[in-house]
Amino acid sequence: MDLKLLRCFTVVADELHFGRAARRLNILPSSLSRNIGLLEKDLGLRLLTRTTREVTLTRSGQLLQRDARKLLALADEVADDVRSAASNEERVFRIGAMDSAATGLIPQLVHDFHEIQPELELLLIEEKSASLLPKLVSGSLDVAIVRPPMSPQPAIEFEFLLNEPTVVALPANHPLAKHEQLRISDLDKIPLIVPSPRSRPHSYNLTMQLFLDASLEPMIAQRAQEKQTIVNMVSAEIGAAIVPYWTSRSAVQGVIYRPLVDLSGRRIRELPLSAAWLKGTHDHFRDELIALLRANLERYSS
């Protein structure tokens, strides 16, 4: 039995919706449907009953769902045992990080982890949180620093780290640049560049909620998926943008950053950051990395 197909089935069995399951796995719904068909053909059984309105498990599907996690857990345990038995020189430890964390948190963490495990090769993968989570499920990442998703992820363990502050990115010659800090009311009637709600739901929802709470309507001039693109558009004077604090560490000519504060003058910290790994797996390298992160989080995030 192909474990890749079995993992696809367990996600579909959890979601009972091919669209949501495909997004979790970061594949097309048509590819997911084909994988389920291959698994059913391999077993000679119908596992799912699909109509235009719902997806349900057959009796065989229910039995497979019950036992599939045991089989996958056993396969993961075997893989963990093999990795643990290998020398550090043979192991590549794969760390995923969403862009803000890759700029602000990861460099110091990697530096300290190298001192603990100098022979271990580290592979860093920087992508959006929505792209990193499926890589954890597929086993192509060992750990990731991400924004926790809005929907449940039963296969992934999350450990909250911190709420990252927000700043306002402005063209250097913008009238608001003279302020030391900004409130959301200062951005009323200011053209804004906002992230895509699908690819960066936390940042998008935060911007919308801040304006809603202030009884204001944001003036959206442009949407973009990548933070670097958003900052470059600020440089081109298309508008201002509310971005995570660590984005300000990437210097872009013609862009300045100002803290975003609430009515009492406190920094707005509503962008959560979590460490994530595949639930039920054991990895002493990952445990060392997480312990290091816990012990030094204040220093890394300062």
BELURCOR-V616544 format. One line per field, one symbol per residue. phi: phi as a letter, one per 40 degrees, with the letter a starting at -180 (. if undefined). burial: + if it has 9 or more other C-alpha atoms within 8 Angstrom, else -. A space follows every 50 residues. Layout:
# BELURCOR-V616544
phi=???
burial=???
This chain:
# BELURCOR-V616544
phi=.ccccccdcccccccfaccccccccgbcdccccccccccccccgbcbbbb bcbabbccccccccdccccccccccccccccccccccdccbbcbbbacdc cccbbcdcccdcccccbccccbbbbbacdcccccccccgcbcaabacccc ccbccbcbbcbabccbbbcbddccdcccccabbcccccgcdbbbcccccb ccccccdcccccccfbbccccabaccccccccccdcgcicacbcdcdccc cbdgbbbbdbbcccgcdcbbbcbbcaaccgcbaccccccccccccbdccc cc
burial=----+++++++++-++++--+++++---+--++-++-+++-----++++- ----+-++-+++--+--++--++--++--+---+------++++++++++ +++++++-+---++-----++----+++++++++++++--++++++++-- -----+++--+-++++++++++----+----+++---+-++++++++-++ ++++++++-+++---+-++++-+++-+-+++++++--+++++++++++-- ----++++++++----++-+++++++++--+----+--++-++---+--+ --
